[in-house]
Amino acid sequence: MRVTGTYRGQIRVRFGSMLVCMLVLAAGNLRGGDSGKWTWKVEKVGRGMTSAIAVDGLRNLHVTYFARDQKIYYGFRPGQSTKWSTMVLGGTAYTHNVFPRVATDASNDPHICYAIGTLRYVRWKNHKWVNEEVDPGSGTLSYHCSIAIGPGNEPHLGWYHEFLPGGKQFTNFRHAELKDGIWVARSVDAGISGKWNSMQIDPKGSVHASFSSWAHGELRYAESDGKDWRVTTVVKGTPAYSNSLVLTHDGAPGIAFFDENTLKYAYQSGTKWVVETVDSIAAGANGSAGAGLALDSRDVPHIVYGDFGSLKHAFKSGDKWLVEIIISGGVQQYMSPDIAIDPRDVLYVSFADPNDGTVKVAIGRAVAAAPSQTAAGKGESSPAR
């Protein structure tokens, strides 16, 4: 078969057009961090001082927070809407800040915990809220709690048990699982352990937790097979403020935490822990104000945190940490930021805004890197002469 010059030109034109289309499609599929830039839109939820956020399988947003009126609130926004609805879950005369946490189950229902001297567990069940005390009569339960939902929709809670009844110091990090309607609670570690804690559950149902061990000045990691806890030290010589735990698709743990005024990230590589410095925050910007950690679909870690008058977002790009400012100009520290990521790698960051005393959610979308002219085959798609 003889191929004429005109036909060769047509082949070249079609091939060039196909190449351009393929590159455009590839650019459209780029996800978080490819360009190192993000666009952000901020929505107001309600008035509050702390925040936690979760996104469910339908991309609905669930936020919980503590307000100045000493009440715990829940905010909900459907995935296809921008309108927030809020309601009161409970109140307290507790004099300290309260840090409620939220998680969602396979049915897209929210589960919430908060410690107000007692530990409360709140869930949405049969079209109504159920609010119950966990481990009643055990003493004073305070500071931070953590919540995670197992593969069978069973809730797990972690908390700091400060005092026994009568006021004797106990200071244990505790865990409870709801089995057949009964909470089964046990200590994970002692020694002023668990003031700051975080928990995740892998697809097999094994429980993983990170927590501060204040008396020993350590960040610790614990894993349970359902019977026994195995506790290991991740880093020594740190208060491990605001530690937050994630698990990769392969089940490897990663932990973000503050070592005084330095934000760090630790991850497990084989049998060893690798610790990286992410960013330094301003002197006087207390690392205990909070940090949130989540992984995107490619297991890239994203951390949100306050740096006095700025709310920041740090994420890994290759071997480097990139840091961007989401919002600046705060009159005080941005408090209690948290992060959730949906399957499309859209970021949802909840935080308490010091400028107006409200809880807000910043929604971040990655800006895809533009293909270069060379890669796009400049000149290759010109008509044949």
Steps between C-alpha positions, in 0.01 A plus 500: 500500500633839399470780760480843342653814647153638573401187693827508694413857599153395612651224714740752652217745572282232662787365706592849617139573593474173690822582687369842603169348617680234701718761670200721578318203655811411700521857628135485603572190709783659696427513873608675816849648508591460130522878458559576867208744490149484641190712475291551813141596572382563857156425646365601842346232724418669833649665808757284680849462645611153385428282198514152352384383157416183306380437145289193424467283190239734350731799552275636774688708757472446877648751745492508879621777728490654848361853541525779757153420632652172636310287249606236250373558146468292187496647150392322182531597135376277214759423236310680226419809706672796664244543779594397854255380764607499867355359823595458866614154612554574868618751757750508783614702799853375434741794530759385244481506122336188361626332183228280350593268214291354217520196272256348251408136437426296188138619514621863489375565853701714748650385830634756750693494827579774750656505847344733760622335817295206381530348154199535272430301184238635258374320192226547242280191516146433372457866400588640841800580717603258774726652767654274766775503758793260451671333797270671756615541858867446411621847595602811304544459124632810328710669232483333160301197387531314172245299304522248217251266337584136428420303183178371660388854598608437860625817677832525682590779742829615651538751786712634784386368839631764740367412848336206673189552717607688812765701314794258485715557193470229235627664174449202268426493130188285466310329218145366477314300237125455483424126492143373504382829648758500780810717520811293570768735636865443586821696547749521216783680681571686826729782609304813403430339163239613253440871569528525123395190309382380160361169376444310175371152412629298207280289267569190710360668810832549682514820706793741468563801725753777547525689827719718717681350797553815700690354797757339271507779241417264215274456200369145511319269260280206595342221301242248619406164354175502699658334803832666583654842443854534372643841591817643342683832528510710183697803622661586833539843651176656377164596654336374177236771495203452270611169352285371214517150351431365150540159334605455138319262267762240602435563869823689574455769769589867467481754783505879497589669830647810656835488676460831683497755212602258224252301292632153419384192312597144594437197283587135531747358249548130561566467873632854542340839543614783275441851638490806273479870586208662318493860622577728793229716650540839661623526857198520723280315252422200717526169315228361728252718309456212261594342169302279263641226276351304211621300199378550146429222249873461429594486870646851489478652852328837548531689830307811608606711798503849644810720502373785714335736246509249213320176421739274307489190282807279458524209258766268367632541145757233427752522785413857590235661714320793340322753721232748396294753691125441475400810698709775659432807710367329811504708818585190704586134446278303261366232733421134459528450122402163359498351151304248295555393138241357263566236226559778246780640719305813591619631838261615774663693783300599808635764737403757760552849362643738764384807308127449546467201737343269243570149379566487128588245233755575228459287187819444302544377145834435335605704199629252242838569348468626143667277237804658340489608137767246417307217665186606318678449171514863388516516122426133453130550436533763225329406173712318242622709214 
